[in-house]
Amino acid sequence: MSTQDTLPPTDRQMAYARKLALRNQVIVPAEAQADRRALSRWIATQAALRPAPRPDSPSARQVAFAEKLARIKRRSVPDECFRDRTLMSRWIDSNR
């Protein structure tokens, strides 16, 4: 395939690729940034992956328990608790 056959990625493709790169904590390869088809293949691969867990995010068990407590107490879990393990732990302790 010659360089005349390659098309640059669209703005929407690049925006979605950046979103996936952030979610999966990876870097979009330079060759994928230059070719629409290569970026499309990279996007398909990254979209199929599960997001990388953040080390400070609450565990699935913490989230499940907090949601159970919230239903029982008829409250909602604050959004910031879903981003920080320590905040989630404090919320659980204060709502037992």
Helices and strands as residue ranges (DSSP letters): G 3-5, H 11-24, H 30-34, H 36-48, H 60-73, G 79-82, H 85-94
